[in-house]
């Protein structure tokens, strides 16, 4: 089973905003030249079919007043396109937090995506702690294993003017996983997009509830750094993700497969990374 565990449905304005930052584009090596054609969810569905992917996971995020409508919009994509699945999002300042968590669990969604720098909250604030504690409590009460995926864009303060306190750094990601052992935490971009590699290595030590996804990281880390993280965390803690629409399946799958092989991952290990781990975490 092949699963892309990190996909976005963006609008034209987001692409325009990204294209207006050439220094960031160069660092992230984002493919924006033909990304316009990949914005519609139908394009992701078509790519999934063409490249043999069983599911592509969508990652919404929203401000406190838009959480419910954004969750509904992304759920709508999954009803129209059978190979698309979605996580939900939450916000520590939203109203009716508990009700939205229950509603998502009732819908069959156990995963939540957070982009703290763009949602404008500190992952370690008291309000965030209360939100995560509630997700953990409701998951335990309903025998649902919550999974929380965090954007880890370490230089969003430089490129987007984000408050540095709002960044999900490798240190903060590790602390979240330690504080909430009843949930699984997935660090996007191998746990630190454009983060200092020594910080990643120092803080992102293996934990039973800590996972990393491959999205974008093979383009920003050196090959040696990427392989080192693969060996440190092991095949049961890595998820394949492309960061669609910036990167495409037909190029990312062989690129990641080559790196997995160089890290010593056998066929069974690679099957876990390319789908088995995501399938288990999200109950697909």
N, C-alpha and C positions, 0 to 999 in steps of 0.2 A: 504494500500500500504506500502510495506517495501522497504526502500532505505538505502544502506550503503553509507554514504556520505564521507568516507575517506578510499580510497584504493590505493595501490601502485603496479606498475609493476617494480620490481627490477631485476637486473642482478646478476649473480653469484658473481661478485667482491664486490658488496655492501654487500651481506650476509657475505662474507669472512671478509670484513673490520669490520663489526659489531661483528662477532664472535671473532675477535682478541682483543676485549675490554671487558674482563670478568667483570670488575667493573661496566661498563655501563650496560651490560646485566643484572647484578644482580639488579641494581637500577630500570631499566625499565621493568624487568620481561618479556623480549621478548622471544618468543618461536622460537628458531632457529633450534631445533633438526630436524624437518621435514619441515622446511620452503622451502627447495629446491624444493619440489614437488609442492609448491604453486606459484612458480615464473611465469610460463607461463600464459598468459591471459586466455587460455582455462580452466585452473584450477579455476580461479575466476568465469568464466561463469558457470562451472559445479556446484560450490558451491552455486551460486545464484539460479540456478534451483532447486537444492536439498533442499535448505532452504527457498524457497518461496520468494526470494527477486526479486522485479520488476526491480531494477537498482542498479548498483554499480558504484560510481563515481571515476574515475581515476584522479590522481593529478601529472601532470608533473612539472618539474622545470628544468631550464637550464641556462648556461652562455649566455652572450649577442650574441655570434656568433652561438649558437645552438638553439635559441628559435623557429624559424620557422620550422626547421627539426624535433624538438621534438614534437611540436604541431601536425605536420603532422603524425608522428609515432603513437601518441596516438589516433588521429582521425581514423587512419587505424584500430586500435583495435576495435573501436566501430562499424565499418562497417562489421567486420568479426564476432563479437560476439554481438548478439542483446541485451543482458542485461547489457552490459557495456556502460557507458557514460563517457565523459571526460570534465574536465576543461581545460583551456589553461594556458600557462605561459607567462610572459613578463620579461623584465629586463630594468632597467633605463639607462643602457649604450648601449642598442641595437640600431642598425640602423633601420630606417623605422618603428618606433614605432607606429605611427598613422595608417599606412597601415595594420599592423598586428592586431591591435585592430579592425579595420573595417572588416578585413578578418574573424576574429573569430565571430564577430557579424553576418556577412553574413552567416556563417556556422551554426548559431543557438546556439552558445556558448556565454553565458553571464557571466561565472565564470572564475576567474583567480587565480592560485595557486602561492604563493610565499614562498620560503624557504630562507629567507634573509641571514642566516648564511652560507649556502652552496653556494648560488648565490653571496655572498660577496658584499653586499651593506647595507648601513644604511637605515632602513625604514623611518627615519625622515630627510634624507639629502635633499638638494635642488633638486637634480636629481630625487629622488624618489617622491618628492612632484610634480614635473613637470609631471612625468609619471602618477601618480594617478589623477592629475587634468585633464589630457588628457582623461583618461578612463572615468572619471566622465562627462566631456564635451561631448564626443562622445556618451556616453550612453544617455545623456539628449537629444541630437540632434536627435537620432534615436529611442527615446522612449524605450530604452532597460535598464532595471535596473541592473547595474553591481553588482556582488558579488565577494568579494575578500577573499580568504582563506589563512591564514598565519600560517606557522609552528611556534610553540612557545617553542622550545627546549631551556630551560633557561640555561642549563649547556653545551651547545655545545662548548663553549670556553674551557672548561676543558677537554672534551672527544675528541674533534676533532681539538683543537687548533684554533678555529674560533676567529676572531677579536671580542671582546666583544661589540664593537659598532654595529656589524652586527646582534645582537640578537634581535628578536621581543619579547620584554619583556611585561608583563602585562601593564606597564605604557605606553609604546610606542603604543601598540595595542589600548588602550583607547584613546590616543591622535589622532591616525589615524582616528578613528571613529568620533571623535569630529570635526576634520578638514574637513572631506569629508561627510557631511550628505546626499549627493545624492547617496551614495553607501552603500551596506551592507557589513559588515566585520564579518568574521567567525574566531574565535580563535580556532585553533586545540587544542586537548588535554585539553579541558575545560579552555583554555586560558593561560596555563602556565605549560608545561611539566617539572617537577622537579623544578618549581619555588617556591620561598618562599610563603607559603600559606597566610601569612599576607599581602604580596604584592598583591597577586591575589584578596584578599578580599577588600583591600584598593582602588585599581585602577580599577578593573573590576566591576564597578557599572552599573546597567542596563541602556542601551541606546536603542532607538528605532531601531537603525541600527547595533546593536552588538549582535552576536550569538556565541555560543560555541558548539563544537562537542565533543562527548564522547570518542573519540579514545584514547586508552591506559590509560586514566586518572583513570579508575576504578582500575587499577593495581598499580598506583603510589600515588594517594591520599588515605587517610584513608576513610573508609565508611562515617564517620561523616562529613569530609570535602567535599566529593563528594555530599552528600545529602544537605549540606548547600548551595553549589553553585546552585544545582537544585532549591532550594527554593528561593534563591535570584533572579535568572534570570527568572524562570517560564517556563512552558511548551512550550510557543510560541517562545522561544529563544534558544532551545536546539535541536541539530541534532545528530542522532545515527551514529556512525562511528566505525569501528573495528581497523583500522590501518593494514589491510591485507597487506602482508602475515604474519605479526607477531602474529596476533590473528585471530580466525576463527569464523564464524557465529554461528555455533551450540552451542558454549560456550558463546559468547559475548551477544547474544540476551537475553537469560534468566538472565544473570548476570546484564545487564543494566535494564531489566524489573523489577527485584527484587529491585534495588535501586530506580527506579522511583516510585514504590509502596510505599517504605518506606518514600519517600519524599512527599507522599500524592497525586501523580498524578493519576487521574482516567483514565478510558479506553480511553476517548476522548483525554486527555492529552498525553497518551502514543502513540496513533495513530499519533498525531502531531510530536512527537519526532522521532518515527520509520519511518516516511516517509512524512507526510504532510508538515512539515516545509521545508524540502529539495525540495519537489515537487514544492512548491510555490516560493521558492527563485530562483531555477534554471529553472523553466518553463518546468519541465519534463512531 
